[in-house]
């Protein structure tokens, strides 16, 4: 996937610094989830590894590029985890950086969800950030920089990426084949166009349209809170975010104590869902039942 327009100038600046030999060995890319940071990081990694890179990026034809596209470049490692990222995984990634580059070029380690690192994992990475081996680059990505160790943040060069402006995001969504792209849809996904595309392409993903239909059914009495909470529990954080947006719009229309209370209940539920081991179905069920009662 090509780098979107709203990230292109930043990407080109990083490439120019690479060409000039001034690219920092530890880059921390932060900003909202779903705006394309991972796409930028992967293209940057490909360019760093490319034998014939230029100011426009990787050549796409050298051995390094072909191995990268095949997912088998020996000097490239990406550590992905939906749960915690432990010390063993970090040590394995660092081990590849500390060894001699097999293609006699650069080495790259990408960590897409750096906030998932345990404290032990972060400390294991810290030494490499403090004393990097030659031709080594570490790209850390996160939408929650406050969850990283301060020592990790201080050893990296920080790049903050804002969400795209609405017009740019809608244009990009249309180019990706999202026919019903709208400002409301973009707002529902927190201004994150990549999150919208990902949701549409996932077989088990919950689309905003399905959420609104379910909420309408709940308020009309044809669906109950328990069954909806079971259906939506895998997407609990996203659903509660949408419910919070819904209640915010209701507060604007009907600024009474009950509506404001429900908005605050949604806010509290989002915080609770950040804790591990939470019964997501129960949190959703209670919240949906309250909303139905006042609907």
Secondary structure by P-SEA (a helix, b strand, c coil): ccccccaaaaaaaaaaaaaacccccbbbbbccccccaaaaaaaaaaaaacccccccccccccaaaaaaaacccccbbbbbbcccccaaaaaaaaaaaaccccccbbbbbbbcccccccaaaaaaaccccccccccbbbbbbbcccccccaaaaaacbbbbbccccaaaaaaaaaaaccccccaaaaaaacccaaaaaaaaaccccccaaaaaaaaaaaaaccccaaaaaaacccaaaaaaaaaaaaaaaaaaacccaaaaaaaaaaaaaaaaacccccaaaaaaaaaaaaaaaac
